[in-house]
Amino acid sequence: QDAIDRKEKRSETFKTAVHGLETDTPALKTEELGRRAPQWVRDNLVTMCMRCKEPFNAITRRRHHCRACGYVVCARCSDYKAELQYDGNRPNRVCQECYIFLTGHTVLEDREGKHKGILEKGAAEVSSRSLLCSSLQLLDKNGKGGTRGWFVIPQEDPLVLYIYAAPQDVRAHTSIPLLGYQVRDMPQGESRHLFQLVQSRQVFTFVADTEELKRRWMRAMARSAAGITHPEEEEEDAGP
């Protein structure tokens, strides 16, 4: 019974785990793992291993693809072999989760059942249930340079802004509690659509790709900063 329960739980996990954001073809269904070649997640959509969350680098932690689910993973997390039906049942490099699912074997590093905070949840998972998500640029303090990333206000934590380095990363690298901030519009300069979050001496300056996207983010952040967590609350506050 324990084995049955584990298999059912893994099946439910994979229904969401293999669902990708911005992929060109539908993700594999659980029952198709190993039977069909997966759609590989593009390397430029992730900056860290989609399993252990460790950042990639060119020397000690290089990118590999799991041949079962298509995730981008590091060498340690893909140091497993499983026979894949779509490749004539030949052993292929797979990630730990696919290895366990396809073979039924267990490994010492299995973290099944561990509760994850939003910071540790994948960008695709959080974005699918968000109040707003998109690419933005966060400028540095002198306003000349900055970091471009994937920004999300999750439905389950609507008073916080989460920042991912890329739209398929499995862990946010920064979070900003929005409650109490003021949202400030800025004049358009050098064809950039700028706005700010301001609280006391703390100032964050953002650049949106379009004026319309900028306005959407300003409205969403202003709602969160005021503690409004549902659209209907905003409508009530806007009444006479």
DANOR-V42938 format. One record per residue. N is the residue number from 1. RES is the residue in three letters. PHI is phi in degrees with one decimal (none if undefined). PSI is psi in whole degrees, -180 to 180 (* if undefined). OMEGA is omega in degrees with one decimal (999 if undefined). Layout:
# DANOR-V42938
<<N | RES | PHI | PSI | OMEGA> <N | RES | PHI | PSI | OMEGA>>
This chain:
# DANOR-V42938
<<1 | GLN | none | -38 | 178.4> <2 | ASP | -62.2 | -41 | 178.6> <3 | ALA | -64.4 | -39 | 178.3> <4 | ILE | -63.9 | -45 | 179.4> <5 | ASP | -60.9 | -42 | -179.6> <6 | ARG | -63.6 | -42 | -179.3> <7 | LYS | -64.3 | -43 | 179.5> <8 | GLU | -64.4 | -40 | 179.8> <9 | LYS | -65.3 | -40 | 179.1> <10 | ARG | -66.5 | -36 | 178.3> <11 | SER | -61.8 | -44 | 178.4> <12 | GLU | -65.5 | -38 | 179.5> <13 | THR | -62.9 | -44 | -176.8> <14 | PHE | -70.9 | -23 | 178.0> <15 | LYS | -60.8 | -32 | 177.2> <16 | THR | -98.9 | -31 | -174.5> <17 | ALA | -66.1 | -35 | -177.7> <18 | VAL | -91.9 | 2 | 176.8> <19 | HIS | -80.0 | 120 | -175.2> <20 | GLY | -101.6 | 161 | 176.5> <21 | LEU | -102.6 | 132 | 176.4> <22 | GLU | 60.7 | 37 | 174.2> <23 | THR | -92.9 | 159 | -174.6> <24 | ASP | -83.3 | -24 | -179.9> <25 | THR | -130.0 | 158 | -178.9> <26 | PRO | -60.3 | 146 | 177.8> <27 | ALA | -68.8 | 157 | 179.5> <28 | LEU | -66.8 | 143 | 170.8> <29 | LYS | -76.4 | 160 | -176.3> <30 | THR | -54.6 | -46 | -176.2> <31 | GLU | -69.6 | -10 | -179.6> <32 | GLU | -93.3 | -8 | -179.3> <33 | LEU | -59.6 | 125 | -178.8> <34 | GLY | 87.0 | -19 | -179.4> <35 | ARG | -94.9 | -28 | 178.1> <36 | ARG | -126.9 | 146 | 176.2> <37 | ALA | -66.8 | 134 | -177.3> <38 | PRO | -81.0 | 162 | 168.8> <39 | GLN | -81.7 | 115 | -176.9> <40 | TRP | -70.9 | 136 | 171.4> <41 | VAL | -68.8 | 132 | -176.6> <42 | ARG | -68.2 | 141 | -177.8> <43 | ASP | -56.1 | -38 | -174.6> <44 | ASN | -76.8 | 0 | 178.2> <45 | LEU | -93.8 | -5 | -178.9> <46 | VAL | -134.6 | 149 | 174.9> <47 | THR | -117.2 | -3 | -178.7> <48 | MET | -143.8 | 160 | 178.6> <49 | CYS | -58.6 | 131 | -176.9> <50 | MET | -77.0 | 0 | 176.9> <51 | ARG | -111.9 | -57 | -176.0> <52 | CYS | -93.7 | -10 | 175.2> <53 | LYS | 74.7 | 8 | 178.3> <54 | GLU | -77.7 | 137 | -179.1> <55 | PRO | -62.6 | 145 | 175.1> <56 | PHE | -79.5 | 151 | 167.3> <57 | ASN | -147.0 | 166 | -170.3> <58 | ALA | -73.2 | -15 | -172.3> <59 | ILE | -110.4 | -60 | -170.4> <60 | THR | -97.9 | -17 | -179.4> <61 | ARG | -140.2 | 92 | -175.3> <62 | ARG | -97.4 | 162 | -177.3> <63 | ARG | -82.7 | 138 | 171.8> <64 | HIS | -136.0 | 160 | 176.7> <65 | HIS | -112.5 | 134 | 171.0> <66 | CYS | -71.2 | 127 | -177.4> <67 | ARG | -77.1 | -5 | 179.4> <68 | ALA | -98.8 | -50 | -176.6> <69 | CYS | -105.3 | -16 | 178.1> <70 | GLY | 87.6 | 4 | 180.0> <71 | TYR | -68.4 | 153 | 173.6> <72 | VAL | -90.3 | 119 | -174.3> <73 | VAL | -135.6 | 162 | 178.7> <74 | CYS | -82.2 | 173 | -177.3> <75 | ALA | -62.0 | -41 | -178.6> <76 | ARG | -63.2 | -42 | -177.2> <77 | CYS | -79.3 | -8 | 178.0> <78 | SER | -117.8 | 23 | -178.4> <79 | ASP | -86.4 | 50 | -178.3> <80 | TYR | -139.1 | 154 | 178.7> <81 | LYS | -125.9 | 135 | 176.2> <82 | ALA | -141.8 | 145 | 178.3> <83 | GLU | -75.3 | 129 | -178.0> <84 | LEU | -112.9 | 125 | -174.4> <85 | GLN | -61.8 | -37 | -176.9> <86 | TYR | -69.7 | -15 | 179.0> <87 | ASP | -111.9 | 36 | 176.8> <88 | GLY | 66.8 | 28 | 179.9> <89 | ASN | 61.4 | 25 | 174.3> <90 | ARG | -81.3 | 148 | 177.4> <91 | PRO | -64.6 | 135 | 179.4> <92 | ASN | -131.6 | 156 | 175.6> <93 | ARG | -67.9 | 126 | 178.4> <94 | VAL | -136.3 | 162 | 176.8> <95 | CYS | -78.3 | 169 | -176.4> <96 | GLN | -59.5 | -44 | -177.5> <97 | GLU | -62.6 | -42 | 179.1> <98 | CYS | -68.6 | -37 | 177.9> <99 | TYR | -59.2 | -47 | -179.9> <100 | ILE | -64.0 | -43 | -176.8> <101 | PHE | -66.3 | -42 | -173.9> <102 | LEU | -80.2 | -31 | -175.1> <103 | THR | -104.0 | -22 | -176.4> <104 | GLY | 81.8 | 0 | 179.0> <105 | HIS | -79.7 | 158 | 175.5> <106 | THR | -110.2 | 157 | 177.1> <107 | VAL | -129.9 | 156 | -174.8> <108 | LEU | -65.2 | -27 | -175.2> <109 | GLU | -88.8 | 8 | -178.3> <110 | ASP | -60.6 | 126 | -177.8> <111 | ARG | -110.1 | 25 | -176.9> <112 | GLU | -55.9 | 136 | 176.1> <113 | GLY | 90.2 | -8 | -180.0> <114 | LYS | -70.8 | 130 | -179.6> <115 | HIS | -72.0 | 136 | 179.8> <116 | LYS | -112.7 | 133 | 171.2> <117 | GLY | -76.4 | 168 | -178.3> <118 | ILE | -59.8 | -35 | -178.9> <119 | LEU | -58.7 | -28 | -178.0> <120 | GLU | -97.1 | 3 | 178.7> <121 | LYS | -89.6 | 148 | -177.4> <122 | GLY | -64.8 | 150 | -179.6> <123 | ALA | -60.6 | -39 | -179.3> <124 | ALA | -63.6 | -43 | -179.7> <125 | GLU | -64.2 | -46 | -178.9> <126 | VAL | -70.1 | -39 | -177.9> <127 | SER | -64.8 | -32 | -178.8> <128 | SER | -67.8 | -18 | 177.5> <129 | ARG | -130.0 | 63 | -175.8> <130 | SER | -124.2 | 158 | 172.0> <131 | LEU | -76.9 | -34 | 176.8> <132 | LEU | -164.8 | 141 | 175.7> <133 | CYS | -150.8 | 144 | 176.4> <134 | SER | -176.0 | 175 | 173.1> <135 | SER | -81.4 | 136 | 175.0> <136 | LEU | -141.1 | 169 | 171.4> <137 | GLN | -118.0 | 132 | 176.3> <138 | LEU | -104.1 | 115 | -176.6> <139 | LEU | -76.7 | 154 | 174.9> <140 | ASP | -78.3 | -179 | -170.9> <141 | LYS | -64.4 | -30 | -180.0> <142 | ASN | -86.0 | -4 | 174.7> <143 | GLY | 76.2 | 7 | -177.1> <144 | LYS | -97.1 | -40 | 179.4> <145 | GLY | -118.0 | -179 | 179.4> <146 | GLY | 177.3 | 177 | -178.1> <147 | THR | -114.3 | 128 | 175.8> <148 | ARG | -92.5 | 138 | -178.2> <149 | GLY | -156.8 | -172 | 179.4> <150 | TRP | -107.7 | 119 | -172.8> <151 | PHE | -109.3 | 136 | -174.9> <152 | VAL | -139.5 | 135 | 165.7> <153 | ILE | -109.5 | 103 | -174.2> <154 | PRO | -73.2 | 150 | 175.3> <155 | GLN | -63.7 | -36 | -175.6> <156 | GLU | -81.5 | -9 | 176.0> <157 | ASP | -145.0 | 66 | -167.0> <158 | PRO | -75.1 | -2 | -180.0> <159 | LEU | -101.8 | 11 | -176.5> <160 | VAL | -132.4 | 140 | 174.8> <161 | LEU | -99.1 | 125 | 179.1> <162 | TYR | -107.3 | 138 | -176.2> <163 | ILE | -121.1 | 121 | 175.9> <164 | TYR | -107.7 | 150 | 178.5> <165 | ALA | -72.0 | -29 | -178.5> <166 | ALA | -149.7 | 156 | -171.5> <167 | PRO | -70.0 | -8 | 175.7> <168 | GLN | -118.7 | 12 | 177.0> <169 | ASP | -63.6 | 152 | -175.5> <170 | VAL | -100.9 | 7 | 176.8> <171 | ARG | -153.7 | 133 | 174.7> <172 | ALA | -74.2 | 144 | -179.9> <173 | HIS | -97.0 | -15 | -178.2> <174 | THR | -149.8 | 149 | 171.6> <175 | SER | -136.9 | 146 | 179.6> <176 | ILE | -125.5 | 113 | 174.4> <177 | PRO | -66.4 | 124 | -171.7> <178 | LEU | -89.2 | -19 | -173.7> <179 | LEU | -58.9 | 128 | 176.8> <180 | GLY | 92.9 | -8 | 178.9> <181 | TYR | -78.2 | 156 | 170.8> <182 | GLN | -104.1 | 137 | 177.7> <183 | VAL | -98.2 | 123 | -174.0> <184 | ARG | -119.0 | 127 | 175.0> <185 | ASP | -76.6 | 150 | 177.5> <186 | MET | -130.5 | 145 | 178.3> <187 | PRO | -59.5 | 144 | 179.2> <188 | GLN | -67.7 | 130 | -179.3> <189 | GLY | -135.8 | 135 | 179.6> <190 | GLU | 52.5 | 40 | 178.7> <191 | SER | 62.6 | 22 | 179.0> <192 | ARG | -105.6 | 141 | -178.5> <193 | HIS | -99.9 | 98 | -169.4> <194 | LEU | -104.9 | 145 | 169.8> <195 | PHE | -154.0 | 165 | -173.5> <196 | GLN | -133.7 | 154 | 165.2> <197 | LEU | -108.5 | 127 | -174.3> <198 | VAL | -131.1 | 132 | 173.9> <199 | GLN | -151.5 | 112 | -175.3> <200 | SER | 56.0 | -122 | -179.5> <201 | ARG | -94.7 | 0 | -178.7> <202 | GLN | -87.7 | 122 | -179.2> <203 | VAL | -132.6 | 128 | 173.1> <204 | PHE | -116.4 | 129 | -179.9> <205 | THR | -112.5 | 127 | -175.9> <206 | PHE | -115.4 | 153 | 174.2> <207 | VAL | -124.4 | 122 | 176.7> <208 | ALA | -98.8 | 160 | -178.6> <209 | ASP | -74.5 | -30 | -178.7> <210 | THR | -137.7 | 162 | 178.1> <211 | GLU | -66.9 | -37 | 179.6> <212 | GLU | -64.4 | -42 | 178.3> <213 | LEU | -66.0 | -39 | 176.8> <214 | LYS | -57.6 | -46 | -179.4> <215 | ARG | -63.9 | -38 | 178.3> <216 | ARG | -63.3 | -42 | 179.0> <217 | TRP | -68.2 | -38 | 179.2> <218 | MET | -63.5 | -42 | 178.3> <219 | ARG | -64.9 | -45 | -178.6> <220 | ALA | -64.2 | -44 | -179.6> <221 | MET | -68.0 | -37 | 178.1> <222 | ALA | -64.0 | -39 | 176.2> <223 | ARG | -60.6 | -50 | -178.7> <224 | SER | -64.3 | -40 | -179.6> <225 | ALA | -63.2 | -29 | 179.3> <226 | ALA | -89.1 | 0 | 179.8> <227 | GLY | 82.8 | 13 | 179.1> <228 | ILE | -85.7 | 119 | -174.6> <229 | THR | -107.7 | -9 | 179.7> <230 | HIS | -133.2 | 144 | -179.4> <231 | PRO | -57.5 | -35 | -177.9> <232 | GLU | -66.0 | -28 | 177.4> <233 | GLU | -66.2 | -38 | 179.1> <234 | GLU | -65.4 | -40 | -179.8> <235 | GLU | -64.1 | -39 | 179.4> <236 | GLU | -65.6 | -41 | -179.6> <237 | ASP | -67.4 | -27 | -177.5> <238 | ALA | -83.0 | -6 | -178.4> <239 | GLY | -71.8 | 174 | -178.7> <240 | PRO | -66.4 | * | 999>>
